[in-house]
């Protein structure tokens, strides 16, 4: 009873907060000083048509590094926790594993799902690459493109949950992309104006694919890193579930 009371109290508090935000919201009549600088100088300073990209990758690049680090820690913790649970499940089920081995059956997947997967996975990967390569020109970027890449792995798992993925390859892609991202940031300190300064390469012509300095390069490696981390989490979850089903 007490627990339900506190849950209801928490919900009422959240409703009050959001209601206050909804009814008392007022748009600013003008941009603040920082936002005004971004709006006026992004094109000339960074050469990126997408202002959000310029802010995330250059002006506030340290925040992006922190976000990528948090995502990496999340993927690592999930992997460690699931690895321990898999080992415990194997140890508990080892005496009866042989007797139940004949009960294991491959997961059936329909012809429509299999054919659709073969057709869509290359297109999904192409879309993910397009999103993070063009992040300096259009809405999108490394995080969005990486999530799209990971959705291709999800589709493959839905088609065949017993599909084998190379953990070593995924780990190499994730770690190499993260290392290059940091190295590019440090190179900006010595050869440009600061950490993750995009002017390691020419800013080019505003609106063209080869513009905004190294932002497309940075976003490409962020996309690969995010995609690898999401894929690793999904594979670990799928393998843990498969182990549990096999040990039943």
FENRAFEN-V361149 format. One record per backbone hydrogen bond with DSSP energy under -1.0 kcal/mol. NH is the residue of the N-H (numbers start at 1). CO is the residue of the C=O. E is the energy in kcal/mol with one decimal. If there is no record, write none. Layout:
NH	CO	E
NH	CO	E
This chain:
5	1	-2.1
6	2	-2.1
7	3	-2.1
8	4	-2.6
9	5	-2.4
10	6	-2.4
11	7	-2.4
12	8	-2.5
13	9	-2.1
14	10	-2.3
15	11	-2.5
16	12	-2.2
17	13	-2.1
18	14	-2.6
19	15	-2.4
20	16	-2.0
21	17	-2.0
22	18	-2.4
23	19	-2.6
24	20	-1.7
36	32	-2.5
37	33	-1.8
38	34	-2.3
39	35	-2.5
40	36	-1.8
41	37	-2.7
42	38	-1.7
45	41	-3.0
46	42	-2.8
47	42	-1.4
49	136	-1.2
50	136	-2.0
54	50	-1.7
55	51	-2.2
56	52	-2.6
57	53	-2.8
58	54	-1.8
59	54	-1.8
60	55	-3.0
61	58	-1.5
64	60	-1.3
65	61	-2.2
66	62	-2.1
67	63	-2.3
68	64	-2.5
69	65	-2.1
70	66	-2.4
71	67	-2.2
72	68	-2.2
73	69	-2.5
74	70	-2.3
75	71	-2.4
76	72	-2.4
77	73	-2.7
78	74	-2.4
79	75	-2.2
80	76	-2.5
81	77	-2.8
82	78	-2.6
83	79	-2.0
84	80	-2.0
85	81	-2.1
86	82	-2.4
87	83	-2.2
88	84	-2.3
89	85	-2.4
90	86	-2.3
91	87	-2.1
92	88	-2.3
93	89	-2.0
100	96	-1.4
103	100	-1.3
104	101	-1.2
114	110	-2.2
115	111	-2.8
116	112	-2.6
117	113	-2.2
118	114	-2.2
119	115	-1.7
120	116	-2.8
121	117	-2.4
124	120	-2.9
125	121	-2.4
126	122	-2.1
127	123	-2.5
128	124	-2.6
129	125	-2.3
130	126	-2.3
131	127	-2.5
132	128	-1.9
133	129	-2.2
134	130	-2.1
137	134	-1.8
138	134	-2.5
145	141	-2.7
146	142	-2.4
147	143	-2.0
148	144	-1.9
149	145	-2.2
150	146	-2.2
151	147	-1.4
153	149	-1.0
154	150	-2.0
155	151	-2.1
156	152	-1.9
157	153	-2.1
158	154	-2.3
159	155	-1.9
160	156	-2.4
163	160	-2.2
170	166	-2.1
171	167	-2.5
172	168	-2.2
173	169	-2.4
174	170	-2.4
175	171	-2.7
176	172	-2.6
177	173	-2.1
178	174	-2.1
179	175	-2.3
180	176	-2.5
181	177	-2.2
182	178	-2.0
183	179	-2.6
184	180	-2.8
185	181	-1.6
186	182	-2.4
187	183	-2.7
188	184	-1.4
190	186	-1.1
191	187	-2.7
192	188	-1.3
194	188	-1.3
196	185	-1.2
197	194	-2.1
201	198	-1.3
208	205	-2.2
211	209	-1.4
212	203	-2.2
214	198	-1.5
215	212	-1.8
218	214	-3.0
219	215	-3.0
220	216	-1.7
221	217	-1.8
222	218	-2.3
223	219	-2.7
224	220	-2.1
225	221	-2.3
226	222	-2.9
227	223	-2.5
228	224	-2.3
229	225	-2.2
230	226	-2.6
231	227	-2.3
232	228	-2.4
233	229	-2.0
234	230	-2.2
235	231	-2.5
236	232	-2.3
237	233	-2.1
238	234	-2.5
239	235	-2.9
240	236	-2.1
241	237	-2.3
242	238	-2.3
243	239	-2.3
244	240	-2.3
245	241	-2.3
246	242	-2.1
247	243	-2.0
